[in-house]
Amino acid sequence: MMATDIDELGQAAKNGDRAAMTALGKLGLVGRAGERSLQDAAALLASAAEAGDAEADAVIAVLIAADARALPDWGVALGYLERAARRGWSPARRQLALFCSDRDLAERSLTDSAPVDIWRSVREQIDVSALIKPASARVAFEGPHVGIIEHFATPAECAWMIERARPNVTRARVFDRERGGVHYDDARTNSAVQFNILDADFVLLILQARIAAATGVTPRHLEEANVLHYAPGQEFRKHYDFFESKQPFFEQEIAEKGQRTMTFLTYLNEGFEGGETEFVKLGWRYKGRPGDALMFRNTDPSGVPDTRTLHAGLPPLSGEKWLLSQWIRSRAPRRPGEGPSNPN
């Protein structure tokens, strides 16, 4: 966005335009609002929300949930999401309905005749503690540690993530080991979309909290999530997910943000042939059903990269494959969102 556009948004925000406040606050969260800080961005979003902007409520819900440390934090986040729903924000309504344990109530809430106050009832039927608790894992290999969690995600969560990703996938890239940055490579021909804080929503954050619980880390150890897409013939040839410490760029990456110690893959769909995840040195392939998850440690207990984790995303022979891919660092590399107080 041009500086003149930022200036115009800033002037509109000063004049009380709540949509401009929200737009400028969102840009500030990703460092694209001039010299405005994260605190400035949060203040703009808070002002927009108090002025009645439903989208600002939804963004604040994401910020609070992204750094939730306890169930009360999730309650505050849900409060903002509920207010966004009451104000007519369709994505908020759909997400609340998705997680509502009373399915009849959830279906009624999405009808045109549903009263506005139904969203309080929907919110009260959401049990976050149950949502972020993963099913138990089954160990497939001890060394390297590879685990499988069946029914990790629900069909509705899988469908939601595919829907969110489909319009935005582009050809995936790989790290440049020598110079840093990313580039296209013939070894990787699939597509992907990365979800930053502006792209994230309550569904993704619930899934990430569940991943954190399954792997024994805090959500702040998680990188930005990716949804991967493989059309017939597309692949990601054999590779490692850990950073090679002897490479200059990776050495700096590890020092600043930590090693990629774990990988967590959630399979989102079925209806394709082939497309397994192959562990080359283990002589093993895995193809999860929708909602199943595969997790493996890229390093040994001392933090040394484990070369036995050499793996590949094999090409589908027919159909398309969707995966939610989550890398996990040895320490928290991302800055938590800063959200305003409870709207209730």
C-alpha positions in Angstrom: 0.0 0.0 0.0 1.3 3.5 -0.9 2.2 6.0 1.8 -0.5 8.3 0.4 -3.1 5.6 1.0 -1.9 5.1 4.6 -2.1 8.9 5.1 -5.7 8.9 3.8 -6.6 6.0 6.0 -5.0 7.8 9.0 -7.0 11.0 8.3 -10.2 9.0 7.9 -9.5 7.2 11.2 -8.9 10.5 13.0 -12.3 11.7 11.6 -14.0 8.7 13.3 -14.4 6.4 10.3 -14.5 3.1 12.1 -13.8 1.1 8.9 -10.7 3.1 8.4 -9.7 2.5 12.0 -10.0 -1.2 11.4 -8.2 -1.2 8.1 -5.3 0.8 9.5 -5.2 -1.3 12.7 -5.0 -4.5 10.6 -2.1 -3.1 8.6 -0.3 -2.0 11.8 -0.4 -5.6 13.1 1.8 -6.7 10.2 4.0 -3.6 10.1 2.5 -2.0 7.1 1.0 1.2 8.7 3.9 3.5 8.6 5.5 4.2 11.9 2.5 3.0 13.9 3.4 0.3 16.5 1.6 -2.8 17.6 0.2 -0.9 20.5 -1.1 1.8 18.1 -2.7 -0.9 15.9 -4.4 -2.5 19.0 -5.7 0.9 20.1 -7.2 1.6 16.6 -8.9 -1.8 16.6 -10.3 -1.2 20.1 -11.6 2.2 19.1 -13.2 0.8 16.0 -14.8 -2.0 18.0 -16.2 0.3 20.6 -17.6 2.4 17.7 -19.5 -0.6 16.5 -17.3 -2.2 13.8 -17.9 -5.9 13.7 -14.8 -6.8 11.8 -12.7 -5.1 14.5 -14.4 -7.3 17.1 -13.4 -10.4 15.0 -9.8 -9.3 14.7 -9.5 -8.6 18.4 -10.9 -12.1 19.1 -8.1 -13.5 17.0 -5.4 -11.4 18.8 -6.6 -12.5 22.2 -7.0 -16.2 21.3 -3.5 -16.2 19.6 -1.9 -15.5 23.0 -4.4 -17.2 25.3 -2.7 -18.6 28.4 -5.8 -19.9 30.2 -9.5 -20.6 29.6 -10.6 -17.1 30.8 -8.6 -15.6 27.9 -10.5 -17.8 25.5 -13.7 -16.6 27.2 -12.7 -13.0 26.5 -12.0 -13.9 22.8 -15.3 -15.6 22.5 -17.0 -12.5 23.9 -15.6 -10.4 21.0 -16.5 -13.0 18.5 -20.0 -13.1 19.8 -20.3 -9.3 19.6 -19.0 -9.5 16.0 -21.8 -12.1 15.3 -24.5 -9.9 16.9 -23.3 -7.0 14.7 -23.8 -9.2 11.6 -20.2 -10.3 10.8 -20.9 -13.5 8.8 -17.5 -15.2 9.4 -18.0 -14.8 13.1 -21.5 -16.3 13.0 -20.3 -19.3 11.0 -17.3 -20.0 13.3 -19.5 -19.8 16.4 -22.0 -22.2 14.8 -19.2 -24.6 13.8 -18.1 -25.0 17.4 -21.6 -25.0 19.1 -22.2 -28.4 20.7 -26.0 -28.0 20.2 -26.3 -28.7 16.5 -30.0 -27.8 16.3 -29.2 -24.4 17.9 -26.2 -24.0 15.5 -28.4 -24.6 12.5 -31.1 -22.2 13.7 -28.5 -19.5 14.4 -27.6 -19.4 10.7 -31.2 -18.9 9.4 -32.4 -15.5 8.3 -35.1 -15.6 10.9 -32.7 -16.1 13.8 -32.9 -13.4 16.5 -29.7 -11.4 17.3 -29.7 -12.6 20.9 -29.3 -16.2 19.8 -25.5 -15.7 19.7 -25.2 -15.6 23.4 -26.9 -19.0 23.6 -24.6 -20.3 20.8 -21.5 -19.0 22.7 -22.6 -20.7 25.9 -22.7 -24.0 24.1 -18.9 -23.8 23.2 -16.6 -25.7 25.5 -13.1 -24.5 24.7 -11.5 -26.9 27.1 -12.9 -29.8 25.2 -12.1 -28.3 21.8 -8.4 -27.8 22.5 -7.9 -31.3 24.1 -6.5 -33.7 21.5 -7.2 -37.4 21.2 -4.5 -39.7 22.4 -1.6 -40.4 20.1 -0.4 -43.8 18.8 3.4 -44.2 18.5 4.4 -45.5 15.0 8.2 -45.2 15.6 10.2 -44.5 18.7 13.3 -43.4 16.8 12.8 -41.0 15.2 9.6 -40.3 17.2 6.6 -40.5 14.9 3.1 -40.4 16.3 -0.4 -40.7 14.8 -3.6 -39.1 16.2 -6.7 -40.3 14.6 -9.7 -38.0 14.5 -7.6 -35.0 15.5 -9.7 -32.5 13.6 -13.5 -32.7 12.9 -14.9 -32.9 9.4 -16.2 -29.3 9.8 -12.8 -28.0 10.8 -11.2 -29.7 7.8 -13.8 -28.3 5.4 -13.4 -24.9 6.9 -9.6 -24.8 6.4 -9.9 -26.0 2.8 -12.5 -23.3 2.1 -10.2 -20.7 3.6 -7.2 -21.8 1.7 -8.5 -22.6 -1.7 -8.8 -19.1 -3.2 -5.3 -18.1 -2.1 -3.0 -21.0 -2.8 0.1 -20.3 -4.9 3.1 -22.4 -5.9 5.1 -23.3 -2.8 8.7 -22.2 -2.4 11.7 -23.5 -0.4 14.4 -21.8 1.7 17.5 -20.7 -0.1 20.2 -22.4 2.0 23.0 -20.1 0.9 21.5 -16.6 0.8 18.4 -16.9 2.9 14.9 -16.1 1.7 12.8 -18.4 -0.4 12.7 -19.4 -4.1 11.0 -21.8 -6.4 12.6 -25.2 -6.9 11.8 -28.2 -9.1 11.9 -30.4 -6.0 8.7 -28.8 -4.8 5.8 -28.3 -7.2 2.8 -28.3 -4.9 0.9 -25.1 -3.8 0.5 -23.6 -0.4 -0.9 -20.7 1.5 0.5 -19.3 4.8 -1.8 -17.8 7.5 -0.4 -14.8 9.2 -2.2 -13.0 12.1 -4.6 -11.2 9.7 -5.4 -14.5 7.9 -5.9 -16.5 11.1 -9.4 -17.0 12.6 -10.9 -18.7 15.6 -11.0 -22.1 13.8 -7.3 -22.1 13.0 -6.4 -20.9 16.5 -8.4 -23.7 18.1 -6.5 -26.2 15.9 -3.2 -24.6 16.8 -4.0 -24.7 20.5 -4.9 -28.4 20.1 -1.6 -29.0 18.3 0.3 -27.3 21.1 -1.4 -29.5 23.6 -0.6 -32.6 21.6 3.0 -31.8 21.4 3.6 -30.3 24.8 4.5 -26.8 23.9 2.8 -23.4 24.1 1.1 -22.0 21.1 3.8 -19.3 20.8 6.2 -22.1 19.7 4.2 -22.6 16.6 5.2 -20.9 13.3 2.5 -19.4 11.1 0.4 -22.3 9.8 0.4 -23.4 6.1 -2.3 -25.3 4.2 -0.7 -27.4 1.4 -2.4 -28.4 -1.8 -1.3 -31.2 -4.2 -2.9 -31.6 -7.6 -2.2 -34.8 -9.6 1.5 -35.1 -10.2 2.5 -32.4 -7.8 5.0 -33.4 -5.1 7.6 -32.3 -2.5 10.6 -34.5 -3.0 12.6 -35.9 -0.1 13.7 -33.2 2.3 14.3 -32.4 5.9 12.2 -30.0 8.0 15.0 -29.1 10.4 17.5 -26.3 9.7 21.0 -27.4 8.9 23.1 -25.5 11.4 26.2 -25.5 9.2 24.5 -23.4 6.6 25.1 -19.6 7.3 21.5 -18.6 6.8 20.1 -21.4 8.9 22.7 -20.8 11.6 21.3 -17.3 12.0 17.7 -18.5 11.8 18.3 -20.9 14.6 20.1 -18.3 16.7 17.2 -15.8 16.3 14.1 -18.0 16.2 15.0 -21.5 17.3 15.3 -24.9 15.5 12.3 -26.6 13.9 12.1 -29.5 16.3 8.7 -30.9 15.3 6.4 -31.2 12.3 2.6 -31.7 12.7 0.5 -32.6 9.6 -3.3 -32.7 9.6 -4.9 -34.5 6.7 -7.9 -32.5 5.5 -9.6 -34.6 2.8 -10.0 -37.8 1.0 -10.8 -38.8 -2.6 -7.3 -39.0 -4.0 -5.1 -41.9 -5.0 -1.4 -42.0 -3.9 -0.2 -38.8 -2.2 1.3 -40.6 0.8 3.8 -39.0 3.2 6.9 -41.1 2.8 9.7 -41.5 5.3 12.5 -42.6 3.0 14.9 -44.0 5.6 12.2 -45.8 7.6 10.7 -47.5 4.5 7.3 -46.3 5.6 4.4 -44.4 4.0 1.4 -42.9 5.7 -1.9 -41.6 4.3 -4.3 -40.2 6.8 -8.0 -40.0 6.6 -9.7 -36.6 6.9 -9.0 -35.2 10.4 -6.1 -37.6 11.1 -2.8 -36.2 12.2 0.9 -37.2 11.8 3.5 -35.7 14.1 7.2 -36.3 14.1 10.3 -35.0 15.8 12.9 -33.5 13.5 15.6 -33.6 16.2 16.7 -36.0 18.8 16.2 -35.3 22.6 19.5 -33.3 22.7 18.3 -31.1 19.8 20.6 -32.6 17.2 18.9 -32.9 13.7 17.7 -36.4 13.1 18.5 -37.4 9.5 16.2 -40.4 9.8 13.3 -38.0 9.3 14.1 -37.6 5.6 10.6 -37.5 4.1 8.6 -36.6 0.9 5.1 -35.6 -0.1 4.4 -38.1 -2.8 2.2 -36.9 -5.8 -1.4 -37.9 -6.0 -2.2 -40.1 -9.0 -5.7 -38.6 -9.2 -7.8 -36.2 -7.1 -6.3 -33.5 -4.9 -4.8 -33.6 -1.5 -5.1 -30.9 1.2 -3.0 -30.8 4.4 -2.6 -28.4 7.3 1.1 -28.1 8.0 2.5 -26.8 11.3 6.1 -26.4 12.1 7.1 -26.1 15.8 10.2 -24.3 17.1 12.5 -25.1 20.0 11.4 -21.7 21.5 8.7 -19.1 21.0 9.7 -17.1 17.8 6.6 -15.0 17.4 5.3 -12.0 19.3 2.0 -12.4 21.0 -1.0 -10.3 19.9 -2.1 -7.5 22.3 -5.8 -7.3 22.7 -8.1 -4.9 24.5 -10.2 -5.8 27.5 -13.4 -7.8 27.8 -16.3 -6.1 25.9 -18.9 -7.5 28.3 
